[in-house]
């Protein structure tokens, strides 16, 4: 199993390098430092002197890949590629174009994002799997048909409707929770309760239909028919055998959600005024702070690759056959 994990980890290294190189090309070759300076200076006619001064202040005055004027190792290290891209591998995010420490901002904003994303993921998985297993247990009945119709209706409605409707009903009319904002400490639950509830409710439709498909596929397999013919109760068959074998495709879907545990939800945090990493990224895009955008793109790539690795490891726990591959 250790060799399997090492092999999967080695697969991730070239992917991460490729993402870093592509990000560098997009932010420094297609969109040159001079273009970035002009956007931040904001004037229609910017003098070359002003552009050079801005580049010097923000560390964009160095050569892109190779510094001919330097000597020794400095030919490579005194470049934009090394200082702005290579340091990301050491999680040295540097400073934003506005002068703030990006690493410190991430360490502060990650907790509000986790406060929303982690309960949404765990509660959503519990609700979706339970609901889809209920539909699989009563498959072919009116309860199954009604559940599928309800899931289709729920997934057909935009998440913005749930957000705006939830704010109006529970905040404006009933005054149960704040409309927006965030407080750290013991009072944080008042601000994350409604976003978590909306996140779970808005995902029931797509999640339950997806998991129901996996369960019905397993129910029709030969080993289930054999176990049923031997007199195994239907409930025990579903929870002990079908659920375990259906966990492999379910884990594949979870990996898509894992980066959001840290990165946050762009829409949810923006509407509820949560100072998480999602709103941090939106603010950086609006202010054209590309240093923050680069850092968040790289961080998202790392988390997604880490999620893939954790998923591969989880496969070995639910399907022993994978350990031999």
Buried (B, 14 or more C-beta within 10 A) or exposed (E): EEEBEEEBEEEBEEEBEEBBEEBBEBBBEEEEBBEBBBEBBEEEEBEEEBBBBBBEEBBBBBBBBEBEEBEEEEBBBBBBBBBBBBEBEEEEBBBBBEEEEBBEBBEBBBBBBBBBBBBBBEBBBEBBBEBBBBBBBBBEEEEBEEBBEBBEEBBEEEBEEBBEEBBEEBBEEEEEBBBBEBEEEEEBEBBBBBBBBBBBBBBBBBBBBBBBBBBBBBBEEEEBEEBEEEEBEBEEBBEEBBBEBBBBBBBEBBBEBBBBBBBBBBEBBBBBEBBBBBBBBBEBBEBEBBBBBBBBBBBBBBBBBBBBBBBBBBBBEBBEEBEEE
